Amino acid sequence: MRWTKQVLMRANALVRKSAFSNRTFIRLLFGVEPLASATVQSYCEWSTILQRFILGRHMPRGARVLDLGAGAHAMLAIHVKKRFPDAVVLATDIVPERIEYAMRTVDRNGADVRCLVADVFERVAGRFDLILFDPPAIPTEDLASLGFEPKACEGLGERRCWSGDGGDDGLNVIRHFLAGAGERLTDRGRAIMCVNPLHCGRERLSALCHGAGLEVCRVHSLPGIVNAYVLANASGRLRRRPWLARISHR
């Protein structure tokens, strides 16, 4: 399994370098004008592309949207605002330099998107109708075997990859997110969290959600590449369907 994961990770890196860092590709797919960068590795990920195509199924009118971990280009957040002008969009990232760059991209596209430095839900106020999240979910040891060196970020410590390092078992950030997601969703709110099935399978993810008081409503998938889990606050769904609550307590 470890060998398979390494091969797929290297193949993914090649795709990201050739297509996902291509500005024309980004313009056509997201309708966003990305900033040129000599250091950019990719403007998007497989998860960003999957979320782009399923957004319309889970976006209510006038939605408050949180793009959590939006990255240096806030590609999805800008796309959401352009596609759904009545949405209120907040883009966050834990790394301050990424948010600075994201703000420049937002300005370049004339998008009304607020950008904020935040570690998951820290400093984020209010509830949201839709939360988008692509968490780092690669075990630190796997990144080390691929040659990733620890990188320090002032005031935050160090990780081997700030976009991918999910800790010892790869699930540290996912657990952190799930623990707070229920309180940040409106009554009918949804969170779409993308996870590579090699890093965390459906059964494991469902168990983590159940322990956090969330439920998986639907799974969208790019087979073998990424699963997009649509999550809801389980207790809220029971309150809206009292007959189901009665059955569950029999």
N, C-alpha and C positions, 0 to 999 in steps of 0.2 A: 504493500500500500504506500509506503514512504517513497519508493522508487516511482510509482505512478504519479504521485502528487508532485514530485520534483519535475518530471517530464512535462506535465500539464502546466505547471507554473512557468517553466522556461518557454513553452510554446506560446503561452499567453503574453509573455513579455515581448516576444517577437511581433505578435499581432498589434499590441499596444504601440510599439515603436513605428510600425509601418502605416497603420490606419488611424489609430486613436489619437495620434499626434499630428494628423493631417488637418489643416485648417479648413480646407474645402470640404472634407468629409463632415466636419463639425457643423459648418454652415448649412449644408444640405439636410443633415439629420435633425439638428436642434433649432435651426433658424437663429443661431447666435453667432456674433462676430467675436471670435476669440482673440486675445492679445498674443502677438508673437513673443516667443520666449526662447532664449538660447538654452535654457536649462529644463524646459518642460519635458516630462516623460510621456504624459498622455493628458488629453483634455477630458477624457471620459473613460468609463470602464464598461464591461459587459452589463453590470448591474444598472449603470446609468441608462444604457440603451433599453434594457428591459423595462425599467420604470417609465421611461419616456413613452413606450407603447401601451402601457396599462393604465396610465394616469387617468384617462377619460372615464374609466369604469369606476373610479373611486373618488372623484372630485365633485363635491357638492357646489352649488352656486354660492358665490361670495365666501369661499372657504378661507380659513386661516391655516396657512401651510408653513410647516417647519422643515427645512432641508438641513438636517443635522449631519455635521461632517461634510459640508458642501465642497470643501477643497479650495484650491487656489483659483479656480475659474468659475465656481458657482454655476456650472453649466445647466444643471437641472433646475435650480431656482430661477434663473433668468428665463429658461424655456417655459416654466410654469406661468410666470407673469405675462410673458408675451402671448401665450396660448389661451390663458384664462385671465383677462385683464381685471376682472372684478375680485380676484384672489388677493389676499394680504399675505405677503411672503417674507419669511425670515430665514436667512442663511447663516449657519454657524460653523465654526471649526475651532479645534483646540489650539492650533498653531497660529500665533498672531500674524506671522508673515503671509500665511495663506489668505487670511481675511483682508490684509492690506491689498494683496493682488486681486482678490475677488471684488473688492470695492472698485478698483480701476476697471475691471471687466464690466461690472454693472453700469458704471458711468459711460463706458464706451458704447453700450447697447441701449442707453437711455431707459433702463428698466427701474421701476420703483420697487427695489428689493433692499430690505434692511440687512446689514451684515453685522455680526457680533462674534467676538471671541468667547467661546464657552466650551467647557468640558462636559459633554452630554447635556444634561438639563441645568447645569449650574449657570446662574445669571439669566436663565430663560424664564420669562414670566407668562402666565396665562395658559389657556388650553387651546388645543388645535383640532381642526377637523381632519387634517391629514399630516402625518409625520413621515418623512422619507429618510431612511437611514441605511447606509452601506458600511457596517462596522468592520474594523480590523479583526480578522478571525484566523490568522495564521499563527500557529504555535511558535514561540520565540526560537525554539530549537531547530525547527524547519528552516527558518530564515537564516540562522547561523550556518546550517549545512549548505545553503545556497550562496554563502559568502557575504551576507549583509552584516556590516559592522554597526555597533551601537552608535546612534546619533543623539547628541544632547540638544535639548531645547531649553533655553533659559527659563527657570522657574518651574519647569515641568519634569525635569529628570531626563532620562534617555530611553530610547527604544531602538530596536534594530531597523524598524521601518514604521514611521508614524502613520502611514496609511494602512499597514497590514498587520503589525505586531499585536496579537491578541493575548499575550501572556503565556504562561506555562502550558495551558491546554488549548489556547486560542479563544477561550470563551469569556475572558475577564470583562471586556467592554460590553459584550452582549448581555451578560448578567447585570451589569450596571444599568444599561439601557432599559431592560425589561423591568427592573425593580422600580423605575420611576415613570414608565410610559403610561400606565393606567391613570395616574393622577394628572397627566398632561393631555389626555384625550377628552374631547367633548362627549356628550352622551352617545352620539352617533359617529364619533370619530374613529378613524382607522390609522394604523401605522403600517407602512410597507417596509419591511426589513429584508435586505438581500444577503444571502449567505451561500457560499460555495458548498455544495453537498459533500465534497471531500473533507471539508473542515468541520461541518456539523450537519448530520443527516436529519431527516424529517422527524423521526421518532425522538431523537435527543432534543431537537429544538422545541417540539410540542411539549415535552416534559418540562423544559425550562420555562416555557410560557405558562403552563398550568400552575407551576409553583409561584409565579409572579401575579396570578390572578388575571391572566390574559388567555385568549383562545385564538387559535388559527382558524380564520374564516375561509380562507382560500389560499391556494398556492399556484403561482404562475412560474413557469420553468423554462429555462434554456437548458435542455437535458445535458447533464454532465458538466455544466459550466456554472450556473447560478440558479438558485431558487429565490423567488420573491414571496415572502410570507405576509399575507394581509392579516393583521392582528386587530383584535377588538378587546375592549374591557369586558371581561366575562360577567362581572357582577352587574354592570350596566345593562347588558343584554338580558339578564334574568329579570331586572327591574322592569324592563319594557315588555316582558312576556311573563306575567305573573303565573300563568298556567304552567309554564315550564319550571318556574321556581318551585311550585307545589310538587310537581312530579319528582324533581331532583332531591326533595327532602323526604320522600316516602321510603 
